[in-house]
Amino acid sequence: MKKFGRSAYLVAIILLLILMSCAPNLSNPADNTAPNQDDQPLLFDPNNLPKAYQLFPPYPNPFSSTTNIRFDLPKESVINLRVQNPVGDVIKVLRSERLPAGFFLAQWNATNSANEQVKNGLYFITLEAGNFVQSQLVKLER
């Protein structure tokens, strides 16, 4: 690895650690929806659908065993919800399918695609739906 590449990587990790240590401990957002483990819409009201794609910060964050991942789809979409390490390697694909419009909740149990426990550290949860791509940072601390 080039010296510049390694330095840039280390600076990015340090900045992420600083941001994570300054951020408040995130808890369940104040929404009136119950978690849905099947990634079906939490609420379905054709008159009250999300107005935009959105991936919310995972909660709890930091987490020790399982974190919840909320996302909104304003229309039926083929989605890819995945976990990546800081260098972009895909650790696990959580969902890769067509979903209807709605409000969704998924979970990540800190395992890789082989269902092996992953190491403590920083990970990105990334949602892709059509041209929409958004990532959120999550910290695993056991």
C-alpha positions, 0 to 999 in steps of 0.5 A: 500500500502506498504511504499516502494511501495508508495515511489517508486511511488512518486519518479517515479512521481517526476522524470516524473515531472522534465523531463516534466519541463525540456523538450522543449514544443513539437510542430508539428514535421516537416513532410509534412503530413496532420493530418488524423482523420480517422487513415488511412495511412497519406501517402501510397506509397508501395515503401516508407513504414516505416522501423520500428514500432515507436510511436512518442512523442504526440504533443502538449505536454503539452496539454489542450484539444487534443493531436496528436499521430503519429505512424508508422507501417512497415507492416499490424498489429493488434494494440492496442493504449491506454491511461494509468495513471502512475500506469498502469490503462487503461483510454481509448483505442483509437484504437484496430484493424488491420491496414495496413502498413503506417504512422498514426495519432490519437488524444486523447481529454483528456476523459476516456472510458466513454467520461468524462473529465480526471484530469490534470496530466501525462498519458502514450500513449502506442502502442502495435503491435505484439511484439512491445510495446512503450509508450510516456508520455503526460501531461494534463494541463487545 
